[in-house]
Amino acid sequence: MSENAVEVINVSMRFNLERERVNSLKEYIIKLLRKKIDYEEFFALKDVSFKIVKGDSFAIVGNNGSGKSTILKIISGIFKPTAGQVILNGSIAPLIELGAGFDMELTAKENVFLNGAVLGYSKKFMHQKYKDIIEFAELYDFEDVPLKNFSSGMVARLGFSIATVVRPDVLIVDEILSVGDQGFQEKCEKRLNEMTSNGTTLILVSHSIEQVKKICKNAIWLENGKLMASGPVPEVCEAYARG
Ligand SMILES: Nc1ncnc2c1ncn2[C@@H]1O[C@H](COP(=O)(O)OP(=O)(O)OP(=O)(O)O)[C@@H](O)[C@H]1O
């Protein structure tokens, strides 16, 4: 058995960016037929390698556009990398991105079951967990309210609560903590600490260095898709702060 929960090996990710603005589908098709669309190759990640040991609390830090969400999407299998590979040992529960896994027309209750199904859990299992989910999210008075009437913080609370009610081997948390208020953030941090104490591996993306220092042991720093530093949180955060 490998001691690593995640191994990222020489991963690169290339996107094709359109160089010129196309104003309509008609214009796009005409240009496409005349082969006049120019693409610019853009590397969101360049030859990135790192390992995350089982049970670690691991942060990914870096400025806007540095490739953090892209690497999370590659680890969770949403994107296939252009080059390199990811070895994953165990189950993974990517934290529902704000709004992405939800149907805003449905109620909180309906969304819990919808998300459970998307994550592959049975209806029976979701019935057992339902009360815990609503209680942790503190949404007892809003069970039958459509999500479109929720604040973004309330949606985030529901997403966090669903993703953490089960104990996956690897949990991914992308910025979502920053949306909740102070009290809820502390509750989330406590739950994350409990989960890592029980063997879950946590991968956290956060712009709050204070939060990273509180929750995580190890980290990497990405800049323009390149790995700038990796190691214990204090060292990586210091290097990041020095720029
Ligand atoms: N589907 C896509 N097509 C083209 N370019 C993309 C795509 N997804 C991301 N990019 C580009 O890749 C780069 C890295 O994006 P990414 O979302 O990984 O950054 P990030 O570090 O998560 O940023 P932030 O801190 O702002 O969330 C950006 O320049 C972005 O424009």
The ligand as an SDF file (V2000), in Angstrom:
LIG
                    3D

 31 33  0  0  0  0  0  0  0  0999 V2000
  -11.2490   26.1440  -19.5420 N   0  0  0  0  0  0  0  0  0  0  0  0
  -10.2730   27.0390  -19.7170 C   0  0  0  0  0  0  0  0  0  0  0  0
   -9.9560   27.5210  -20.9430 N   0  0  0  0  0  0  0  0  0  0  0  0
   -8.9700   28.4080  -21.1200 C   0  0  0  0  0  0  0  0  0  0  0  0
   -8.2190   28.9000  -20.1250 N   0  0  0  0  0  0  0  0  0  0  0  0
   -8.4810   28.4830  -18.8770 C   0  0  0  0  0  0  0  0  0  0  0  0
   -9.5220   27.5320  -18.5980 C   0  0  0  0  0  0  0  0  0  0  0  0
   -9.5330   27.2970  -17.2520 N   0  0  0  0  0  0  0  0  0  0  0  0
   -8.5680   28.0710  -16.7280 C   0  0  0  0  0  0  0  0  0  0  0  0
   -7.9150   28.7720  -17.6920 N   0  0  0  0  0  0  0  0  0  0  0  0
   -6.7720   29.6950  -17.4920 C   0  0  0  0  0  0  0  0  0  0  0  0
   -5.7810   29.0140  -16.7470 O   0  0  0  0  0  0  0  0  0  0  0  0
   -5.1660   29.8940  -15.8180 C   0  0  0  0  0  0  0  0  0  0  0  0
   -5.2160   29.2850  -14.4500 C   0  0  0  0  0  0  0  0  0  0  0  0
   -6.5570   29.3070  -13.9860 O   0  0  0  0  0  0  0  0  0  0  0  0
   -7.0110   28.7480  -12.5690 P   0  0  0  0  0  0  0  0  0  0  0  0
   -8.4810   28.8910  -12.4800 O   0  0  0  0  0  0  0  0  0  0  0  0
   -6.4280   27.4020  -12.3680 O   0  0  0  0  0  0  0  0  0  0  0  0
   -6.3090   29.7740  -11.5890 O   0  0  0  0  0  0  0  0  0  0  0  0
   -6.4470   29.9400   -9.9930 P   0  0  0  0  0  0  0  0  0  0  0  0
   -5.0680   29.9000   -9.4430 O   0  0  0  0  0  0  0  0  0  0  0  0
   -7.4140   28.9580   -9.4680 O   0  0  0  0  0  0  0  0  0  0  0  0
   -7.0180   31.4030   -9.8960 O   0  0  0  0  0  0  0  0  0  0  0  0
   -7.9590   32.1360   -8.7740 P   0  0  0  0  0  0  0  0  0  0  0  0
   -7.0900   32.3770   -7.5880 O   0  0  0  0  0  0  0  0  0  0  0  0
   -8.3230   33.3970   -9.4680 O   0  0  0  0  0  0  0  0  0  0  0  0
   -9.1170   31.2330   -8.5170 O   0  0  0  0  0  0  0  0  0  0  0  0
   -5.8890   31.2310  -15.9400 C   0  0  0  0  0  0  0  0  0  0  0  0
   -5.0850   32.1110  -16.6840 O   0  0  0  0  0  0  0  0  0  0  0  0
   -7.1710   30.8980  -16.6750 C   0  0  0  0  0  0  0  0  0  0  0  0
   -7.5460   31.9670  -17.5170 O   0  0  0  0  0  0  0  0  0  0  0  0
  1  2  1  0
  2  3  1  0
  2  7  2  0
  3  4  2  0
  4  5  1  0
  5  6  2  0
  6  7  1  0
  6 10  1  0
  7  8  1  0
  8  9  2  0
  9 10  1  0
 10 11  1  0
 11 12  1  0
 11 30  1  0
 12 13  1  0
 13 14  1  0
 13 28  1  0
 14 15  1  0
 15 16  1  0
 16 17  2  0
 16 18  1  0
 16 19  1  0
 19 20  1  0
 20 21  2  0
 20 22  1  0
 20 23  1  0
 23 24  1  0
 24 25  2  0
 24 26  1  0
 24 27  1  0
 28 29  1  0
 28 30  1  0
 30 31  1  0
M  END
$$$$
